């Protein structure tokens, strides 16, 4: 039997990475039994950004506090750049906010000089200016304490079960997964990351950063998911890296004692998992072996991320929520809570309810 060697193009096709479907990450409290509709109206999903300071009143940066309805953060930033006749790079914001929602957030525009503005002629669809004031420092990505959410769920089934879960989540938190939006529609950002690692080019720095973040986030989520599945989410392993509550300070738990276990149970400490990049894992022993085993299943990501300058970092695996409240009226449930910067409200929702996100609808004429 005669065989023919594959052509160069066929060889290249064989070498292309295959995009696996995003896994269903483990549920800490079991898969929810309640169902309901999320974001039937834009006003069902409200976000209120909290920054750790107030504008000073002087400086080269004009801080603008806005309320936007059904508007994309990047779109608003582009419109502000046009209004002030500056480059888009001179418009900043602390974090991206959902489009199909009502959100209040800050934007910063670099406008040196002492020109005063009234912004009465600023006309951006879906945007209302709440206040504006100069400040002496730039508003940077991540420069916020967190966000307060007010979320209304409609047509909820098994309301009593949802309320029970809500109280458990309020007291004990949830796995600190990166939300589904991190990975793009149908996991498209992961596919783009694989293309980058295979030599693909992306000129847009923000998009490139988005794809790289998605790859890191997938590894992180899978490590948490494995800990939940193996009932190691709430228990320490020798060599775990722990993070002090309310800080980013970490230390190695090379010896597990009753004191550490107590502090973990009291949420004074959090177990962490890696945000992948160049360098050695910070964990040792049992914890390191556990993390490396999961990471080895994503070799394309683990080998590709360091090439783009990303370094090993740590992120806590538990997400605790604050200032919680719940209101029930028949089958309509309204929740309010505060999340720290970098956390996802949808991560809370997935442990609470099997929701259908109505932003997938084509017809949104009834949106408010």
Buried (B, 14 or more C-beta within 10 A) or exposed (E): EEEEEEEEEEEEEEEEBEBEEBEEBBBBBEEBEBBBBBBBBBBBBBBBBBBEEEBEEEBBBBBBBBBBBBBBBBBBBBBBBEBBEBEEEBBBBBBBBBBBBBBBBBBBBBBEEEEEBEBEEBEBEBBEBEEBBBBEBBBEEEBBBBBBBBBBBBEBEBBEBBBEBBEBBBEBBBBBBBBBEBBBEEBEBBBBBBBBBEEEEBEEEEEBBBBBBBBBBBBBBBBBBBBBEEEBBBEBBBBBBBBBBEEEEBEBBEEBEEEBBEBBEEBEBBBBBBBBBEEEBBBBBBBBBBBBEBBEEBEBBBEBBBEBEBEBBBBBBBBBBEEBEBEBEEBBBBBBBBBBBBBBBBBBBBBBBBBBBBBEBEEBEEBE
